[in-house]
Amino acid sequence: MRIKNQYDVIVVGCGPAGSSTAKSCAEQGLDVLVLDRNLEIGTPVRCGEGISDNSVKELRLKIPSSCIAQKIYGAVAYSPSEKSVHIKFPGTKGYIIERKMFDKWLAKQSSLAGATIIAHSNVVDIIKKGDYVAGVKAEILGEQNREISSSIVVAADGVESLVLRKSGIKSEKKPLLVDSGYQYEMENIKLKHPSLIELYFGNKIAKRGYVWVFPKSKTSANVGIGIAGASERSAKAYLDEWIAKHEMFENASIIEVNGGCIPVGGLMKNMTGNGIIGIGDAVNQVNPIHGGGIAESIKASRIAGPIIASAIKKGDVSGKFLARYDREWWDKYGNKLKNVEKVREYFEKLTDDQLEDLADILSGDILVELSHGKSLAKLIQLYARFKAKGIKRKLFGK
Ligand SMILES: Cc1cc2nc3c(=O)[nH]c(=O)nc-3n(C[C@H](O)[C@H](O)[C@H](O)COP(=O)(O)OP(=O)(O)OC[C@H]3O[C@@H](n4cnc5c(N)ncnc54)[C@H](O)[C@@H]3O)c2cc1C
């Protein structure tokens, strides 16, 4: 294997966004290099590892059983006082995967499709020719100052994307649009519902705080917290406090610790420039209600691959040409995700008392619709009617 000085496409980052885009480009006959700074693709994990069955089906992913820790059949959402709403329908199935295995599996798929992937390769800068991005500078397998040219660079380097920053594409990473996430993988938990994910909400947990318990077996789970970026204490402090209040963790062990930033909004109209295209967490392609980005990044890669191929075949890698990707992504996914963002904005303004009210009136099916960015008007109406009834009862005793 020889690392060449010129490729059609250099993909920076080999998470789900990078390896899927690389696969899609290689399938179009392009010469693709993927560089990832990690020593091992998929490690360290920074993820709750949840993915819905709907997404798996839509993406036609044939995930090997070795990458699946636990099949999930639905969810339980808890109000601040821990009133529960059960969400269990045929459409709410999902998986808790093993990201270490899953990311490697995705990488192997793109390698088999023809892309060259090199781990332990840190991209430190981009190369520019005029106002075009034309390659990268990297430390590849310990070799410093390697310069490699390409027609297009794909910024798939995650939430802190250096490539995007260097290329001058403005990313919306405002503190309120990026949560801090912290998570333990725990063993020997007394799980109430090993085949359901559990979601806990409320300002008691932390400002705009939520906790997830994603089972990985009957006795183990990813137990994590997301809090607003600009909070008083650390995500770890809030998570430890929450765990201490819950008996199910009394005898539990912590077998892995991870965390990271979770974009929960800031969907970008412009994710492209001359010779550059952004994908995945780098450009905030996540579901803004929970920050889930595995499926969203793979969905975007399926749009990006053919557009990159046609730009290279036509010899036009200008931002103007690549903006087709912006438009197609917004038409297919962006506008729907924008509606989901509105639902999140509505929920994050609610007090704990209002969240308690909602636990009384919300059914699982409305919660599912809300998570898809639908039914917000229905919810607001339902809540207004509920409050009006309460006032009537107080005033007239009926
Ligand atoms: C605590 C937490 C829990 C989460 N839970 C879920 C969940 O349950 N479900 C879900 O769908 N999503 C979840 N997410 C989000 C999910 O992990 C991301 O959306 C997803 O990984 C995005 O994929 P990506 O390929 O864009 O970025 P990443 O997976 O972050 O991959 C980026 C890659 O780029 C590499 N890289 C970065 N900089 C460089 C550089 N300069 N040179 C070379 N390589 C570089 C990194 O090593 C990394 O491998 C969670 C996130 C966090 C932090």
The ligand as a Gaussian input file, in Angstrom:
#p B3LYP/6-31G(d) Opt

LIG

0 1
 C      -22.270000      11.698000      24.849000
 C      -22.819000      11.533000      23.468000
 C      -23.868000      10.653000      23.237000
 C      -24.383000      10.485000      21.937000
 N      -25.378000       9.579000      21.729000
 C      -25.836000       9.351000      20.466000
 C      -26.791000       8.331000      20.207000
 O      -27.211000       7.580000      21.092000
 N      -27.224000       8.181000      18.930000
 C      -26.766000       8.948000      17.892000
 O      -27.225000       8.774000      16.753000
 N      -25.851000       9.903000      18.126000
 C      -25.354000      10.114000      19.367000
 N      -24.388000      11.064000      19.577000
 C      -23.902000      11.827000      18.427000
 C      -23.023000      10.969000      17.518000
 O      -21.982000      10.401000      18.253000
 C      -22.486000      11.846000      16.390000
 O      -23.551000      12.554000      15.807000
 C      -21.802000      11.005000      15.296000
 O      -20.692000      10.326000      15.789000
 C      -21.385000      11.953000      14.162000
 O      -20.585000      11.283000      13.238000
 P      -19.403000      12.059000      12.497000
 O      -18.774000      11.059000      11.618000
 O      -19.914000      13.322000      11.937000
 O      -18.385000      12.507000      13.643000
 P      -17.505000      11.612000      14.617000
 O      -18.129000      10.320000      14.892000
 O      -17.173000      12.500000      15.756000
 O      -16.189000      11.336000      13.766000
 C      -15.247000      12.343000      13.496000
 C      -13.917000      11.666000      13.261000
 O      -12.980000      12.661000      12.820000
 C      -11.734000      12.382000      13.393000
 N      -10.966000      13.649000      13.402000
 C      -11.275000      14.788000      14.052000
 N      -10.352000      15.748000      13.773000
 C       -9.447000      15.164000      12.950000
 C       -8.247000      15.635000      12.331000
 N       -7.820000      16.889000      12.514000
 N       -7.556000      14.784000      11.547000
 C       -7.972000      13.504000      11.357000
 N       -9.093000      13.012000      11.926000
 C       -9.828000      13.833000      12.699000
 C      -12.044000      11.872000      14.788000
 O      -10.982000      11.078000      15.274000
 C      -13.317000      11.055000      14.529000
 O      -13.042000       9.698000      14.307000
 C      -23.846000      11.242000      20.870000
 C      -22.793000      12.142000      21.098000
 C      -22.267000      12.266000      22.364000
 C      -21.108000      13.203000      22.572000

